[in-house]
Amino acid sequence: MTHSHLRTTLSAAIAIAFAGALPAQAGSALYHLTPLTVPDATSVSVTDINDAGQIVGFYTDADFNRHAVLWDSTGWHDLAVPSGDGIARAINDAGQIVGTSDDFVVATQGLLWDAATPDTWTVLNEDPDVAVSPADINDDGVVAGGFGVPSRAFVWTAADGLVDYGIQDPDVEDQQARWTAINDAGKLVGFWNQHVSNIHATAGMVGTPAVIGLGGDSAVQRTSIAGMNGDGVAVGLGSFDESVLVPVVFADDGSFAAIDGATLDQNNGSAIAINDAGVIVGTAGIGTANGPVPGLKAWVHRDGATYDLFEVVDDTSGFSRFANAVAINDAGVIVGTGRDADDNVVSFVLTPIAADGIFADGFDP
């Protein structure tokens, strides 16, 4: 089903992002806000954006059913599912989308859609009794995520189907693993864990069915990779004292560096995504060593500085706060979730406001 409710505002936002045509004066907002809405939805959660400006996520209706959804320049579109609830998790630049359906009777099904044909899907599960949860898809259509209970990492391709990449160490009791991101070079990143206090970053390569601990500091401290760009630079969260987790950037040797200012005025947080220009987005919150980081504030790190996104937009109408910035494309367009005045989950698109070049060296009439 196709809808045009957002056609004007979203297509305008996409055009601005790639044209860079909206002027900004010194001290003005850095981003233009476009709310992501679905009529009559009780909540809207965005999960990803591609370089074409297509956006995916899910919404909840008045009967508490979740629906996988795609937004593009023509509006919003329901993504059909075999049965039950649907969630879209990631979209590549070719418009291929991965996510899940769940009817709470059979195991969670991993699904692949195409933005051009939202009423059809491909099921990724080879065994209908085994839950499959894809996390990401690269531009070659290779899917990565976790499957089974406890979770094991997997890679899916149209040629080979679902291939088990296993866990980091089969001799460690109650271990599980999953991939969280894949780039076009076939690099895989994610995490293995036994429980919240024992989680560590991992890496791998498509074609080599193995989950490898990142090593170095990442094998000693608690770490987890959430996102990665085309150059293989990974971001996520890490601890420097085996306790509070903060947003970090990872190096290939397993070391990691905190992102300056990315906890904002909180004590905890996570980087979630990074684009090819090195702009990073994420969340900040109040957390402890005993639990995950709750999203309280969304941020962006660019040009060496971290900004609270709620403070650098041209409008915050309909939002009481921004909670999580979850994805950023190569045009610098950011998508994420926040809360409205009634504490419902709502979602946003933030389009960079480009400075007008005529003012770059001062204006001389």
Buried (B, 14 or more C-beta within 10 A) or exposed (E): EEBEEBBEBBBBBBBBBBEBEBEBEEEEBBBBBBBBBBEEBBBBBBBBBBBBBBBBBBBBEEEEEBBBBBBBBEBBBBBBBEEBBBBBBBBBBBBBBBBBBBEEEBBBBBBBBBBEEBEEBEEBBEEEEBBBBBBBBBBBBBBBBBBBEEBBBBBBBEEEEBBEBBBBEEEEEEBBBBBBBBBEEBBBBBBBBBEEEEBBBBBBBBEEBBBBBBBBBBBEBBBBBBBBBBEBBBBBBBBBEEBBBBBBBBBEEBBBEBBEBBBBEBBBBBBBBBBBEBBBBBBBBEBEBEEBBBBBBBBBBBEEEBBBBBEBBBEBEEBBBBBBBBBBBBBBBBBBBBBBEEEBBBBBBBBBBBBBEEEEEEEEE
